[in-house]
């Protein structure tokens, strides 16, 4: 029976693509993509030529129905979002539901993800990690959610744009200025930058910059394990 392959692709450095992902893209009959132009550049790099289907957030349900029709005709199909693993702050979840509901198997082809990339170099953050993705662009809602996340005491990953990164850092610094955070900018790309420090220190850093470019992931360290360790020490 035909299958849908959900393929993780590089978040920046094309060298991060897996052998299995390349093999899958070469062997399927069609490739669905969040942005066909973006995916075409990836395919051209690896000299892969396949018919492309647009499947973005705005047309995911319609595209999903088209993809199901192609699966019924016996075609294997791969799906790739612009960068990283589909379904993680990217389209893909709706498509997967539609395809699985139609009775077809969905196969994951693991690949890079910005949150996992940052966590791997962030250091200890506690046992639990909350992946929040993008927050609301509305100041009140964003600040309220940041406060809720900090109050959990768990480590948190947030994605942010260059237009609001300083505002996010300001919110964190105002609520809990000494909380340790790690900011990943343009990870795996030519101008990759990873900075760490307290929320106040990183807010001061970014607010002093004349221009800010790139995509951001922010790791907020957890404090539950630290508090438990301190409580255990106090009881000795």
Secondary structure, DSSP 4 states (H G I P E B T S, - for coil): --EEEEE-B-SS-GGGS-HHHHHHHHHSSEEEESSHHHHHHHHHHTT---EEEE--GGGHHHHHHHHHHHHHTT--EEEE-SSB-TTSSSS-HHHHHHHHHTT-EEEEE----HHHHHHHHH----S-EEEEEEPPSSHHHHHHHHHHHHHH-SEEEEEE-TTTHHHHHHHHHHHHTT-EEEEEESTTSTT-EEEEEEHHHHHHHHHT-S---S-EEEEEPP-HHHHHHHHHHHT-
